[in-house]
Amino acid sequence: MTEIDWHNEFDGILSSYSMLCLPPDDFEIVSGKIVRALKNEGWFLLMLNEGNSSEGGIETVQGQKIYTTGLSEGEIRKYFEPKGMKVVGIERESGETKEYGVEHEMIFLMQKVS
């Protein structure tokens, strides 16, 4: 994700929980790359766990050690709004699994504004 380099290519981009594996510095980089990859008025659908990135760390997920974290609504807005994204809608859900326990998910719909 940190190596993508598209400019004004896509009408829409979807991130389904993959960005929660990015440390804060990489999240900053990737958020900018997503905005650059979108055409004007393009859409971004972001799904991730709600939390606080300061609590992130290395965990074992499906047998693999990876960085993982949750982010707050404020953190998401901080990463995307100054880059030209408008949050159009937010949905929240909670779910529970044996492996991860209770998780709180957020789904953001954003649009690139010119």
C-alpha positions as CSV (number, residue, x, y, z in Angstrom):
1,M,0.0,0.0,0.0
2,T,2.8,2.4,0.7
3,E,4.2,1.9,-2.8
4,I,1.1,2.6,-4.9
5,D,1.5,5.7,-7.1
6,W,-1.7,6.4,-9.1
7,H,-2.9,9.9,-9.8
8,N,-6.6,10.7,-10.6
9,E,-7.2,7.1,-11.8
10,F,-10.2,5.8,-9.8
11,D,-13.9,6.8,-9.3
12,G,-13.9,4.7,-6.1
13,I,-11.5,2.8,-3.7
14,L,-12.4,0.3,-1.1
15,S,-10.3,-0.6,1.9
16,S,-11.8,-3.5,3.9
17,Y,-9.8,-3.7,7.2
18,S,-6.4,-3.7,5.5
19,M,-5.4,-0.2,6.7
20,L,-5.6,-1.3,10.4
21,C,-2.3,-3.1,9.7
22,L,-0.5,0.2,9.1
23,P,1.5,1.9,11.7
24,P,0.6,5.6,12.1
25,D,3.5,6.9,9.8
26,D,2.5,4.5,7.0
27,F,-1.2,5.3,7.6
28,E,-0.4,9.0,6.9
29,I,1.5,8.0,3.7
30,V,-1.3,5.7,2.4
31,S,-4.1,8.1,3.2
32,G,-2.4,10.7,0.9
33,K,-1.8,8.1,-1.8
34,I,-5.5,7.1,-1.7
35,V,-6.6,10.7,-2.1
36,R,-4.2,11.3,-5.0
37,A,-5.4,8.1,-6.7
38,L,-9.0,9.2,-6.7
39,K,-10.5,11.4,-9.4
40,N,-12.2,14.6,-8.3
41,E,-15.5,13.7,-6.6
42,G,-14.3,10.1,-6.3
43,W,-15.5,7.9,-3.4
44,F,-13.6,6.0,-0.7
45,L,-15.2,3.3,1.5
46,L,-13.0,2.6,4.5
47,M,-13.8,-0.2,7.0
48,L,-11.7,-0.8,10.1
49,N,-11.9,-1.4,13.8
50,E,-12.6,1.5,16.2
51,G,-10.0,2.2,18.8
52,N,-7.0,4.4,19.4
53,S,-3.8,4.0,17.3
54,S,-1.6,4.6,20.3
55,E,-2.7,1.2,21.5
56,G,-1.5,-0.6,18.3
57,G,1.2,-3.2,18.3
58,I,2.3,-6.6,17.0
59,E,-0.3,-9.3,17.4
60,T,-0.8,-12.8,16.0
61,V,-3.6,-12.7,13.5
62,Q,-4.5,-16.0,11.8
63,G,-1.1,-17.4,12.8
64,Q,0.9,-14.5,11.5
65,K,2.6,-11.8,13.5
66,I,1.5,-8.4,12.2
67,Y,1.0,-4.8,13.3
68,T,-2.6,-4.1,14.0
69,T,-4.6,-1.2,15.6
70,G,-7.9,0.5,15.8
71,L,-8.5,4.1,15.0
72,S,-10.9,6.7,16.3
73,E,-13.2,8.8,14.2
74,G,-11.1,11.8,15.1
75,E,-8.0,10.1,13.8
76,I,-9.6,9.2,10.5
77,R,-10.8,12.7,10.0
78,K,-7.3,14.0,10.9
79,Y,-5.8,11.8,8.2
80,F,-8.3,12.5,5.4
81,E,-10.1,15.8,5.8
82,P,-7.0,18.0,5.4
83,K,-6.2,16.1,2.2
84,G,-9.5,17.0,0.6
85,M,-11.8,14.3,1.7
86,K,-15.3,14.9,3.0
87,V,-16.8,12.3,5.4
88,V,-20.3,11.7,3.9
89,G,-21.4,9.0,6.3
90,I,-20.2,6.8,9.2
91,E,-21.8,3.5,10.3
92,R,-20.8,1.6,13.5
93,E,-21.3,-2.1,14.2
94,S,-20.1,-4.5,16.9
95,G,-19.3,-8.1,16.6
96,E,-17.8,-10.9,18.7
97,T,-15.7,-13.9,17.7
98,K,-13.9,-16.5,19.7
99,E,-10.5,-15.4,18.2
100,Y,-10.8,-11.6,18.7
101,G,-13.5,-11.1,21.3
102,V,-15.8,-8.1,21.0
103,E,-14.7,-5.7,18.2
104,H,-16.2,-2.4,17.3
105,E,-16.1,-1.6,13.6
106,M,-16.5,1.7,11.7
107,I,-17.4,2.2,8.1
108,F,-16.6,5.5,6.5
109,L,-17.9,6.8,3.2
110,M,-15.8,9.7,2.0
111,Q,-15.8,11.8,-1.2
112,K,-12.9,13.8,-2.6
113,V,-13.9,17.4,-2.9
114,S,-12.1,19.8,-5.3
